[in-house]
Amino acid sequence: MDPAESNHYAALGLDRNCTLAQIRAAYRVLAKQHHPDLNQSSDTATARTRTLNAAYEILSDPDRRAAYDREFAAPKISPAKNRAVKIARNLSQDVPLPLEDFLRGARREVRINDPANPNGAEIYELVIPPETPPGTRFRLPRSEPFAGGFVQLRVKPAPNFRFKTRGSDLRCDLKIKTERAAHGGVEMIRGLAGGMVRVPIPRGVGRNEIIRIGGEGLPKPRGGRGDLLVRITYRVEIRLARGGK
């Protein structure tokens, strides 16, 4: 169906905010343009004239126009669409994980308090295998009444007082003595896995210089582990010489 046949404003080429004067003017122009006498008694012109007359009859009467506007503005809701409302079954959330658990693995209880679940809290077990990279997603199937849905959990590193994370790399600070900075040598720090990690200090190392220790970071998505980036800090000695006489 032509939209103009079901929309009186469209039939006259007007919008709903038009004035009565605009309605009358548009009708006069279009009625003359589509009059059957000027269109060799065309069936199309006759139908168009009927549409224009119906539009003008409604819109030129304030009461009938108001009633039409109310009906025209009312949303048309299909009962079938109401019945087709889909219940949200899937959940997704990031969960923090201690850094050590990415290496050694862990088991965690997942508790979901969904107000839409008449059965109360949902409890699932999340198994995190050893050598799990940060950002790994786990999908747990939900039980009734949300069967067919799932809970997607993405594990991310929890804050740690010793290490900062960037992808699979770890960062930490190491404060050394000025003598070590000047002459170089070896320092030992405790790594993420609990063992001691050897940090070679080059002679004349600069403050805030980064020393990269390969394979001492978090697991990587394609295997192996990231690096440990150690930032060197130390206090520079500043002395005032005694002035001479």
C-alpha angles and dihedrals in degrees: 000000000000108000088228090063092060098034116061092193092053090049089061094038092245138121127235093262094061122126128240090252090055090049092053094045094048091048094051092051096045096041090055093044094052100035109137092229089063094044101052092258091299115185089222092053091049092052091045091052091052090052092050092048092050091049093048093046091056102037098043091059110074095209095046091044091053091050091048091049091053092051093042092052096047112104115243108228120193114218088215091059091051090056091049095064107138119222113229104243102163127083129188130188143153115240126197117233129192110254093240092059091063087064104037101029128233147208120234133183112233114206120190122192104193114174088208092063110090090193093066128231121011116220124196136167120239114203114199112194121219115270094030113165120229112263094035113150123220122195119205119189114234125231129229133340086027098043110154092036128095145207113233115201124186114199117219131176115274117223113279127198094219105034137042120203134223111174105307094336124099126211130200141158126245120195114204136177121264090244090059091048091051099045103025127220138143131309127189126218132176112256130216093264091055099254126112118266123208115231114192112213114206119220111270094012113184126237112267090015112150121230113196119214109193123226097010097105133081125303116283124226093243097043136280126057136282125245135271111234112202118197112207119222132176140154117260113223114236118185133175114226116226112253119241126236 
